[in-house]
Amino acid sequence: MHICVNLTIDSYGQKIAKKVGTLILLQNITSHKKLDIAKTNFIASLSHNFKTPISSSQIGLHLLRKRQTGQLNKEQRQLIDSIEEDIEKLLAITGDLLKISEVESENIQLTITVIDLREIINYAVRTIRRQAAQKSIHLEVQMPPRIPKIKGDAEKIAWVLINLISNAIRYSDQKATVRVRLENGERHIHLIVEDQGQGIAPEYKERIFSRYFRAPDTQEKGTGLGLAISREFMKAQGGAIAVESRLGEGSRFTVMLKKERL
């Protein structure tokens, strides 16, 4: 890392400052980079090791619901429901940590195929429907009759869309509506997620895409990684994410995907 500063002096009786030289400060940050790489590798390893036993616990809970293992009473079913919710949260956190490790290592692995965005939207809505039902939120999907297929990483686009819908649900009131729209633009196809939630203060509109950032006034829990990962995933595919929001009136996130000739 280096800092370069021009040095000037004001001589007595002169109206224009005179440049007398340049000051250059050099600092070796190799040790800091090594620590950063070690941190990224540690997070990736830890998250991977956590994911396997958590997934196994989830499978065990599913087996407990089967009649072959015995009948459950009402209190036991409620306890299993509560444990399952906690496991899903842990899986989401470890998943975010694995993905941010991929981003920080600048080694985003893409599997580019020809994809149908309708299928991705339908998959995302099915995945998130349970979360919406817990707050009695109506998921409204709008898609035009014809949308061209594009090239992209279906898994990562689906992950981004699920993250945006999940955020919209999280920051919406009970019985609100979250809209998912697909628009065919001139150069891009737009995936749009709109909510009627609390909105975003102007000073936080860009900062929400920073890693680990959480608005000081929010009461919702999370890692603060979802939007940062989403933006990097879209950049890696030549796309982008934009946000429009007014405090107290809701937000609209737009994922822009480049059209390409197939």
C-alpha positions, 0 to 999 in steps of 0.5 A: 500500500502507498500514499502519495501527497504533493507538497506545496509552500506559500512563499512570502509575497507570492499569490500562487503556491509553489510545488516543492516535491512529493511525499510517498509513504510505503507500507508492507501489508503482506502480513495483513493479506496473509491474515485475511486469507487465513481468516477466509479459509478458517471461515470456509472450513468451519462453515463446511464442518458445521453444515454436515452435522446440522443437515444430519440433525435436520434429517433426524427430525424429519424421521421423528415425524414419520409414524414408523418411529412412534406417534408424537403428541401435540407438545412434541410436534411443537418442540420439533417445529421449533428445533426445525426453525432453529436448524434452518436458521443455522443452515442459512448462516453457514450457507452465507458464510460459505458463499462469502468465503467464495467471494472474498477468495475471488474464486466464484465458481460459475456453472453457465447454462441456458436457463429459463427465468420462469422456472427460477422464479417458480422455484424461489416462490415455492422455497420461500412460501413457508416463510411467507405463510408464517406472516400471512404475506401474499406473494404476487408473481407477475410474468409476461407471456414471453421472456427469452432464455438467457445464459447464467448460473441458475443456482446463484440467480435462484439464491439471489432471488430467494434472498431478496424475497426473504428480506422483503418478507422479513421487513414487511408487516403481517398480511402485506403483499410482496411482488415478484415481477419479470420484465423484458427490457431492451438490453437486460431482463429485470427480476424485480422484488417489491415490498411494502415494508419499512423502507431504507433510509437514504444514507444506507442505500449503498451501504446495505450492499457492504459486507456485515452491514446492518442498519442501526435502526433495524430489529431484524436478525441476520448476518448482513451478508446476503446483499453483499453476496448477491451483488458479487454473484451478479457482477460475476455474471455481468449483471447488477442489482439496484435498489429504490426505496423510500423510508416508510413506503417499502423498497424495490430491488431490481436484478439486471441480467444481460441478454445474450444471443444463444 
